[in-house]
């Protein structure tokens, strides 16, 4: 998944959330202020930062040495997954906590996928057991449609 696909999935998932009971505030992110909370695996879209150090400071960050760059000012490049969503990605958020409330946010796609997966879990002595195969975005949206049909039938 890359940020473009995340934006499209979040835009598609946003109308489902209020219908399924997630009444958190929906908003569009500000540039560099919000965090989507999903690990972007497509390394082509990872952020890059030139460096002279080989130590990693962020989670998921690693250091590469570009080929044919000996003697340059920046001998290493740090790469890490993007943490800020694109403009137009629908986000959901709310205040959480009692004594020291904090703002908690995630993209609409992550909220819908979590809501659907937890609905189709059955808890046993060994832990959670999935009662439905949910692997792709198509499976998530089909399961969300089934959840809506259950709510309307009741």
C-alpha positions in Angstrom: 0.0 0.0 0.0 1.2 3.5 -0.7 -0.2 6.9 0.4 -2.3 7.3 -2.8 -4.1 4.1 -2.2 -4.5 4.9 1.5 -6.1 8.2 0.5 -8.6 6.4 -1.8 -9.4 3.7 0.7 -10.0 6.3 3.5 -12.3 8.4 1.3 -14.3 5.2 0.5 -14.3 4.1 4.2 -15.5 7.4 5.7 -19.2 7.0 5.0 -19.3 3.6 6.7 -18.0 4.7 10.1 -21.0 6.7 11.3 -23.3 4.0 10.1 -21.4 1.4 12.1 -21.3 3.4 15.3 -17.9 5.2 15.1 -19.0 8.8 15.9 -15.5 10.3 16.1 -14.8 13.6 14.3 -13.9 13.2 10.7 -11.5 15.8 9.2 -8.9 16.4 6.6 -5.2 16.4 7.7 -3.0 19.4 7.9 0.4 19.2 6.2 2.9 17.5 8.6 0.6 17.7 11.6 -1.3 14.4 11.6 -0.2 10.8 11.7 -2.1 8.0 9.7 -0.9 5.1 11.9 -0.3 2.6 9.1 3.0 1.0 8.1 3.6 1.8 4.4 5.4 -1.2 2.9 6.2 0.2 -0.6 9.8 1.3 -0.1 9.6 3.3 -3.3 7.5 5.8 -1.3 9.7 5.9 1.8 11.1 9.2 2.9 14.9 9.7 2.4 17.3 11.8 4.4 21.1 12.2 3.7 23.3 11.6 6.7 26.9 11.1 7.8 25.9 8.8 10.6 25.1 5.2 10.5 22.9 5.0 13.7 19.1 4.7 13.3 16.9 7.0 15.4 13.4 6.1 14.2 11.4 2.9 14.3 11.6 1.1 11.0 14.5 3.3 9.8 17.6 1.9 8.2 20.7 3.2 6.5 21.8 2.6 3.0 25.1 3.5 1.2 24.5 4.6 -2.3 26.7 3.0 -5.0 29.3 5.1 -6.7 29.1 7.9 -4.0 32.5 7.5 -2.3 34.0 10.8 -1.2 30.7 12.8 -1.2 29.6 14.9 1.7 26.7 12.6 2.5 28.0 9.0 2.4 24.8 7.5 3.8 21.1 7.8 3.2 18.5 7.1 6.0 15.2 5.8 4.7 12.0 5.4 6.7 8.3 4.9 6.1 6.2 8.0 5.8 4.1 8.9 8.8 2.1 11.8 7.6 -0.9 11.3 5.3 -1.5 13.1 2.0 -3.8 16.1 1.9 -7.3 14.9 1.3 -7.0 11.6 3.3 -10.0 11.4 5.6 -8.9 11.1 9.2 -10.9 10.3 12.4 -10.0 11.5 15.8 -11.3 12.1 19.3 -10.0 13.0 22.8 -9.2 9.9 25.0 -8.1 9.6 28.5 -9.4 10.7 31.9 -6.9 12.6 34.0 -4.8 13.7 31.1 -6.9 13.5 27.9 -5.0 13.3 24.6 -6.0 13.6 21.0 -6.1 10.2 19.3 -6.3 9.9 15.5 -6.1 7.5 12.7 -7.1 7.4 9.1 -10.6 6.3 8.2 -9.4 3.1 6.5 -7.6 1.9 9.6 -10.6 2.7 11.7 -12.9 0.7 9.4 -10.6 -2.2 9.1 -10.2 -2.5 12.9 -13.9 -2.2 13.4 -14.7 -4.9 10.9 -12.0 -7.3 12.1 -13.0 -7.0 15.8 -16.7 -7.7 14.8 -15.7 -11.0 13.2 -13.6 -12.3 16.0 -14.7 -15.0 18.4 -12.9 -15.1 21.7 -11.9 -18.6 22.9 -9.6 -19.8 25.8 -6.7 -19.9 23.3 -7.3 -16.3 22.2 -9.1 -14.6 19.3 -10.3 -16.7 16.4 -11.4 -15.1 13.2 -14.9 -16.2 12.0 -14.5 -14.7 8.6 -11.6 -14.4 6.1 -10.6 -10.8 5.9 -7.4 -10.2 4.0 -7.9 -7.6 1.3 -9.7 -4.3 1.1 -12.5 -5.9 -0.9 -13.1 -8.4 2.0 -13.2 -5.5 4.5 -15.8 -3.6 2.5 -17.9 -6.7 1.9 -17.9 -7.5 5.6 -18.8 -3.8 6.4 -21.8 -4.2 4.0 -22.8 -7.3 5.8 -22.6 -5.6 9.1 -24.8 -2.7 7.8 -27.3 -5.3 6.6 -27.4 -6.9 10.0 -28.0 -3.5 11.6 -30.8 -2.6 9.2 -32.5 -6.0 9.7 -32.5 -5.7 13.5 
